Amino acid sequence: MYTLYVYDHCPFCIKARMIFGLKDIPFHLAILPNDDEQGPIGMVGRKVVPILGRDGQFMAESLDIVARIDAEGAAVLTGQRNPLLGDWMQRSNAPLYRQFLPRAAAAPFPEFATTSARAYFIRNKERTEEPFSTVLREKHVAIETLNPLLAELAPLVRAPDAVNGTLSYDDIDLFALLHSFSIIQGLTYPPEVEAYSQTMSKRCGIPLLDALAV
């Protein structure tokens, strides 16, 4: 059985986890402490997740892992990418993760189970010119910035179980983004986006973060 080493909050880890759910392939999920440097370095030579392991062999890079697992048996990611969706995701990244990182840092993710692990994350992700506490106080900024992006996404969602009508790497990238969106409280999801998020969450076996939303 494969072992997938991840952080629970990590969008790249969400991508790697998705393919196991989409293909119904059993695997062992191992969540590493965020301040564990030697574990990943010992496996792949650098501190990075996700890491896929089996029989003493390891590989990193989320989309490489996705490709490796999708190559087992009949592929499920057979659709084409939509350039308009790619443009939307590129424009969404910066405003989303400005809001996501402070919320992730405060959430009870297992990779932050120790004070040192949480401090490690904050030290490496927080910008000195914009403390996490400042971002968290500006809830109106999150809503005013991200709600228009969600509205733009709605007409690009062709089906609740595959954004372009057929499963593709766009689904891997998009659901990982929407998983991160779900930790932000007060957002308005168009029906098409809500149906897609919920359907993909169930299909992949990866809960959204609504219960942790701030």
C-alpha positions in Angstrom: 0.0 0.0 0.0 1.2 3.5 -0.7 1.8 6.0 2.1 1.2 9.7 1.4 3.0 12.1 3.7 1.2 15.4 3.9 0.1 18.4 5.9 -3.7 18.6 6.4 -3.9 22.3 5.3 -1.6 22.1 2.3 -3.3 22.6 -1.1 -0.5 20.6 -2.9 -1.2 17.7 -0.5 -5.0 18.0 -1.3 -4.1 17.5 -5.0 -2.1 14.4 -4.3 -4.9 13.0 -2.0 -7.6 13.6 -4.6 -6.4 11.1 -7.1 -6.6 8.2 -4.6 -10.2 9.1 -4.0 -11.1 9.6 -7.6 -9.6 6.1 -8.4 -10.8 4.5 -5.2 -7.2 3.3 -4.4 -6.6 2.6 -0.7 -3.6 4.3 0.8 -2.2 5.3 4.2 -2.3 9.0 5.1 0.6 10.2 7.3 0.5 13.7 8.6 3.9 15.1 9.4 4.7 17.8 12.0 5.2 21.1 10.3 8.6 21.6 11.9 9.9 18.1 11.0 12.7 18.8 8.5 14.7 15.6 8.8 11.8 13.3 7.8 11.2 14.8 4.4 14.9 15.4 3.8 15.6 11.8 4.6 13.0 10.7 2.0 13.5 13.1 -0.9 16.4 15.3 0.0 14.5 18.5 0.9 11.7 19.7 3.2 8.6 19.3 1.0 5.2 17.7 1.0 3.4 15.8 -0.4 5.7 12.7 -0.5 4.5 9.4 -1.9 6.2 6.3 -0.5 6.1 2.6 -1.1 8.6 -0.2 -0.5 11.3 2.2 0.6 11.0 4.4 -2.6 9.8 8.0 -2.4 8.8 10.8 -4.8 7.7 14.4 -4.3 5.8 17.0 -6.4 2.0 16.8 -6.2 1.2 16.6 -9.9 3.9 14.0 -10.5 2.2 11.9 -7.8 -1.2 12.5 -9.4 0.2 11.3 -12.8 1.9 8.3 -11.2 -1.3 7.1 -9.5 -3.5 7.9 -12.5 -1.3 5.7 -14.7 -2.3 2.7 -12.6 -5.1 1.0 -14.5 -7.5 3.1 -16.6 -6.8 6.8 -16.3 -9.5 9.1 -14.9 -8.0 12.5 -15.8 -8.8 12.3 -19.5 -10.3 15.8 -20.2 -8.6 18.8 -21.6 -7.7 22.0 -19.6 -9.7 25.2 -20.0 -7.4 28.2 -20.5 -10.1 30.5 -19.1 -10.2 28.5 -15.9 -6.4 28.5 -15.8 -6.5 32.3 -16.0 -9.1 32.4 -13.2 -7.0 30.2 -10.9 -3.9 32.2 -11.5 -5.7 35.5 -10.6 -7.2 33.9 -7.5 -4.0 32.6 -6.0 -2.6 35.7 -4.4 -5.8 37.2 -2.9 -6.9 33.7 -1.7 -3.7 32.8 0.1 -3.3 36.2 1.7 -6.5 35.3 3.6 -5.9 31.5 3.8 -2.5 31.5 5.5 -3.4 33.4 8.7 -6.5 31.2 9.1 -4.5 28.0 8.6 -1.9 29.2 11.1 -4.7 29.6 13.8 -6.6 26.4 13.0 -6.3 23.0 14.9 -4.6 21.1 12.1 -2.6 18.1 13.3 0.6 19.3 11.7 0.4 22.2 14.3 -0.2 19.9 17.3 2.9 21.3 19.1 3.8 24.9 19.8 7.1 24.6 18.0 5.3 23.2 14.8 2.8 26.1 14.7 5.6 28.7 15.4 7.7 27.2 12.6 4.8 27.7 10.1 4.1 31.3 11.3 7.8 32.2 11.2 8.1 30.9 7.6 4.8 32.2 6.2 4.1 35.5 7.9 5.3 38.6 6.3 6.8 41.2 8.6 5.1 44.1 6.8 1.6 42.4 7.2 1.2 40.3 10.3 -1.4 37.6 10.3 -3.4 39.4 13.0 -3.8 42.4 10.7 -5.2 40.2 7.9 -7.6 38.4 10.2 -9.1 41.7 11.4 -10.0 42.7 7.9 -12.8 40.3 7.3 -14.5 42.7 4.9 -11.4 42.7 2.7 -11.7 38.9 2.3 -15.4 39.1 1.3 -15.0 42.1 -1.0 -12.0 40.5 -2.7 -13.0 36.8 -3.0 -16.8 37.0 -3.6 -16.4 38.5 -7.1 -13.9 35.8 -8.0 -16.4 33.1 -6.9 -19.0 34.8 -9.0 -16.6 34.8 -12.0 -16.0 31.1 -11.5 -19.7 30.0 -11.7 -20.1 30.1 -15.5 -16.9 28.1 -16.0 -18.3 25.1 -14.0 -19.9 22.8 -16.6 -20.8 19.9 -14.2 -20.7 19.3 -10.5 -18.5 16.2 -10.9 -16.0 17.6 -13.5 -15.5 21.3 -14.0 -15.0 20.9 -17.8 -17.5 18.1 -18.2 -14.8 15.4 -18.1 -12.3 14.9 -15.3 -9.0 16.6 -15.9 -6.1 18.2 -14.2 -8.2 21.3 -13.9 -10.3 19.5 -11.3 -7.1 18.6 -9.3 -6.1 22.3 -9.3 -9.6 23.8 -8.8 -10.8 21.6 -5.9 -7.5 22.3 -4.1 -8.2 26.0 -4.4 -11.8 25.7 -3.3 -10.7 23.6 -0.3 -8.6 26.5 0.8 -11.5 29.0 0.1 -13.6 27.0 2.5 -11.7 28.1 5.6 -12.8 31.7 5.0 -16.0 32.6 6.7 -18.8 34.7 5.1 -18.2 34.0 1.4 -21.1 33.6 -1.0 -20.8 30.5 -3.2 -22.9 30.5 -6.4 -25.0 27.3 -6.7 -22.7 25.9 -9.4 -19.6 26.4 -7.3 -21.2 25.1 -4.2 -22.5 21.9 -5.9 -19.0 21.3 -7.4 -17.2 21.8 -4.1 -19.5 19.4 -2.3 -19.6 16.8 -5.0 -15.8 16.7 -5.4 -15.3 16.7 -1.6 -17.5 13.5 -1.3 -16.0 11.9 -4.4 -12.4 12.4 -3.2 -13.1 11.7 0.4 -11.6 15.0 1.5 -13.8 17.2 3.9 -14.0 20.9 3.2 -12.8 23.2 6.0 -16.2 24.9 6.8 -16.0 23.7 10.4 -12.8 25.7 10.9 -13.9 28.8 8.9 -12.9 32.2 10.4 
